Amino acid sequence: MLEKIKETASYIKKKTDFQPEVGIVLGTGLGGLVNEIDIHYEQDYQAIPNFPVSTVEGHKGKLIFGLLGRKKVVAMQGRFHYYEGYTIHQITFPIRVLKQLGINYLFLSNASGGVNPEYNIGDLMVLEDHINLLPNPLIGYHHEEFGPRFPDMGNTYSPELIARAEQIAAKHDIPLKKGVYTATTGPTYETPSEYRFFRIIGSDTVGMSTVPETIVAHQMGIPCFAISIITDLGVPGKIEKITHEGVQEVAERAEEKMTRIMKELIESL
């Protein structure tokens, strides 16, 4: 895998000499942040050697290099999921590549279902911690270059970046939750009993992404910040039928608030 990572990074470096400081992963319905980027270069995933291809509606499938908040960034407009049939190592492959390209920070976003009864549709939640119910992406052969074989997972999400995000949100009167995100395989949405189970084990939200990327980034020593838009509720008495289209619509409506926080947070680095 290490050879393929370096091959892919080498290909990208030959296409552009732009050296990003910050990596950004944009989830379902959240690709609009790209409109805030002064784009210098972009590349479709399907043209990049060894790269997976996005198969989910709402994930455009482009790697975008440019300036955001006066910082050099590379944004993944669309991510990959275990339920698409990719291995956990394929899902996290792009994060390994971004590290080879030189990123020092990783920012992630997603859409999720709220199981905390205090949450409402459209709320923003900063991830303080996670529960991983997907295969661990560090299983398998270990390359010393990636970092420790047994990384400590305390402070997986940077407390410093979380504190800055809270200050930015307060300045703009944007309500901001903090909580625990649980990653599941999908692609089914949860049953009422599963929602209750996730709440019992300590979840505030449930989704199908983000955690594998965070784990490999954390192993490689990259500070991570992740934010989730609550697009549906798994709270007894508030559970309604969910569709992917509905999730996208809610994410797009809340995207402006998320974009403001992410942009100013990146600018503050």
C-alpha positions in Angstrom: 0.0 0.0 0.0 2.9 2.4 0.8 4.2 2.2 -2.8 0.7 3.0 -4.2 0.4 5.9 -1.8 3.7 7.4 -3.0 2.9 6.7 -6.6 -0.4 8.6 -6.3 1.2 11.5 -4.4 4.0 11.7 -7.0 1.4 11.8 -9.9 -0.4 14.7 -8.2 2.8 16.6 -7.5 3.7 16.3 -11.2 0.3 17.8 -12.1 0.6 20.8 -9.7 3.3 22.3 -7.6 0.7 23.6 -5.1 1.6 22.4 -1.6 -1.4 22.3 0.7 -1.2 23.0 4.5 -4.7 21.8 5.3 -6.8 18.9 4.1 -10.6 19.1 4.0 -13.1 16.2 3.5 -16.6 17.3 2.5 -19.5 14.9 3.2 -23.0 14.5 1.9 -24.5 17.7 0.6 -21.6 19.7 2.0 -19.6 20.3 -1.2 -20.6 24.0 -1.3 -17.5 25.0 0.8 -15.6 24.6 -2.5 -17.3 27.8 -3.6 -15.3 29.7 -1.0 -12.0 28.3 -2.3 -9.8 30.3 -4.8 -9.1 27.3 -6.9 -5.6 26.8 -8.4 -6.0 23.2 -9.6 -8.6 20.5 -9.6 -8.6 16.8 -10.6 -11.4 14.2 -11.0 -10.8 11.2 -8.8 -11.2 8.9 -11.7 -8.1 10.3 -13.3 -5.9 9.8 -10.3 -4.0 6.5 -10.1 -5.1 4.2 -7.4 -7.8 6.5 -6.2 -11.3 5.2 -5.4 -14.3 6.8 -7.2 -17.3 8.4 -5.4 -20.5 6.5 -6.2 -22.9 8.3 -3.9 -25.2 11.2 -4.9 -24.0 14.4 -3.3 -20.3 13.4 -3.6 -18.9 15.0 -6.8 -15.6 13.2 -6.7 -13.0 15.9 -7.2 -9.7 16.8 -5.5 -9.5 20.6 -5.3 -6.4 22.7 -4.5 -6.6 26.4 -3.7 -6.7 29.1 -1.1 -9.3 29.3 1.7 -9.0 31.9 4.4 -5.5 32.7 3.0 -4.4 29.2 3.7 -3.4 26.6 1.1 -5.9 23.8 1.2 -6.7 20.6 -0.6 -10.4 19.6 -0.5 -11.9 16.2 -1.2 -15.3 17.1 -2.7 -16.8 13.8 -2.0 -15.6 10.9 0.2 -15.7 7.1 0.2 -17.7 4.7 2.4 -17.5 1.2 3.5 -21.0 0.4 2.2 -19.9 1.3 -1.3 -17.9 -2.0 -1.3 -14.5 -0.4 -0.8 -12.2 -1.9 1.8 -11.4 0.1 4.9 -7.9 0.7 3.5 -9.3 2.1 0.2 -11.5 4.5 2.1 -8.6 5.9 4.1 -6.1 5.8 1.2 -6.7 9.4 0.2 -5.9 10.6 3.7 -2.5 8.9 3.5 -2.0 10.6 0.1 -2.8 14.0 1.6 -0.2 13.5 4.3 2.4 12.8 1.5 1.3 16.0 -0.1 2.2 17.9 3.1 -1.0 18.6 5.0 -0.6 19.6 8.7 -4.3 19.6 9.7 -7.3 17.7 8.6 -10.9 19.1 8.7 -13.8 16.8 8.1 -17.6 17.2 7.8 -20.5 14.9 7.6 -24.3 14.6 7.9 -25.6 12.4 10.7 -28.6 11.3 12.7 -29.1 12.8 16.1 -29.8 10.4 19.0 -29.4 13.0 21.8 -32.9 14.2 22.7 -31.6 17.8 23.1 -30.6 17.9 19.4 -32.8 19.2 16.5 -32.6 18.9 12.8 -30.2 21.4 11.3 -28.0 21.6 14.5 -24.3 21.6 14.1 -22.2 19.3 16.4 -18.5 19.4 16.8 -17.0 15.9 17.4 -15.3 15.6 20.7 -15.0 11.9 20.5 -16.2 8.9 18.5 -17.3 5.2 18.8 -16.0 3.1 15.9 -18.3 0.3 14.8 -16.5 -0.1 11.4 -13.4 -2.3 10.8 -10.3 -0.5 12.1 -8.3 0.9 9.2 -5.0 0.1 11.1 -5.6 -3.6 10.8 -3.1 -5.3 8.6 0.6 -4.8 7.7 2.1 -1.9 9.6 4.4 0.6 7.9 6.6 2.5 10.4 6.3 5.5 8.2 2.6 5.8 9.1 3.2 6.2 12.8 2.8 4.0 15.9 1.4 0.5 15.6 -0.8 1.1 18.7 -1.7 4.8 18.7 -3.3 6.3 21.8 -6.7 7.7 20.9 -7.1 10.3 23.6 -7.8 13.8 22.2 -8.3 12.4 18.8 -10.2 15.6 17.9 -8.0 18.6 18.7 -9.2 20.4 21.9 -7.5 23.6 20.7 -9.3 23.6 17.3 -12.6 22.8 19.1 -12.1 25.7 21.5 -11.4 28.1 18.5 -14.5 26.8 16.7 -16.6 27.6 19.8 -15.3 31.1 19.9 -16.0 31.6 16.2 -19.5 30.2 16.6 -20.2 32.5 19.6 -19.0 35.5 17.6 -21.6 34.8 14.9 -24.4 33.6 17.3 -24.3 30.2 15.8 -25.5 27.5 18.2 -22.9 24.7 18.4 -23.2 21.3 20.1 -20.3 19.1 21.2 -20.7 15.4 21.3 -19.8 11.8 20.4 -20.3 10.5 16.8 -20.7 6.8 16.2 -19.7 5.3 12.8 -21.6 2.4 11.4 -21.4 0.5 8.1 -24.7 1.5 6.6 -26.2 1.8 4.0 -29.4 1.2 5.9 -30.6 3.9 8.3 -31.0 2.7 11.8 -34.0 0.9 13.3 -35.7 2.4 16.4 -34.0 -0.3 18.6 -30.6 0.6 17.1 -31.1 4.2 17.8 -31.9 3.4 21.5 -28.8 1.2 21.6 -26.5 3.9 20.2 -27.8 6.4 22.8 -27.2 3.8 25.6 -23.6 3.3 24.6 -22.9 7.0 24.7 -23.7 8.3 21.2 -25.0 11.8 20.4 -25.1 11.2 16.6 -24.8 8.3 14.2 -23.3 8.2 10.7 -21.5 6.2 8.1 -18.1 8.0 7.7 -15.4 10.3 9.2 -14.1 7.9 11.9 -11.8 5.8 9.6 -10.3 8.9 8.1 -9.7 10.4 11.5 -8.1 7.3 12.9 -5.4 7.2 10.1 -4.8 11.0 10.4 -4.4 10.7 14.1 -1.9 7.8 13.7 0.1 10.0 11.4 0.1 12.9 13.9 -2.3 15.2 12.0 -4.6 17.3 14.3 -8.2 16.7 13.3 -11.4 18.8 13.5 -14.7 17.4 12.5 -18.2 18.9 12.4 -21.6 17.2 11.8 -24.9 18.6 10.5 -27.8 16.8 12.2 -30.1 15.9 9.3 -32.5 13.6 11.0 -33.4 12.4 14.5 -33.4 9.0 16.0 -35.1 10.1 19.2 -38.2 8.3 20.4 -41.3 10.3 19.4 -39.3 12.2 16.8 -38.4 9.4 14.4 -39.6 10.0 10.8 -39.0 8.2 7.5 -35.5 9.1 6.2 -34.4 9.4 2.6 -31.0 10.3 1.2 -32.5 13.2 -0.7 -33.9 14.5 2.6 -30.6 14.3 4.3 -29.0 16.2 1.4 -31.6 19.0 1.6 -31.1 19.5 5.3 -27.3 19.5 5.0 -27.4 22.1 2.2 -29.7 24.4 4.2 -27.3 24.3 7.2 -24.1 24.4 5.1 -23.7 28.2 5.3 -23.2 28.1 9.1 -20.8 25.2 8.8 -18.9 26.9 6.0 -18.4 30.1 8.1 -17.0 28.2 11.0 -14.7 26.1 8.9 -13.4 29.0 6.9 -12.6 31.2 9.9 -11.1 28.3 11.8 -8.8 27.5 8.9 -7.9 31.1 8.6 -6.9 31.2 12.3 -4.3 28.5 11.9 
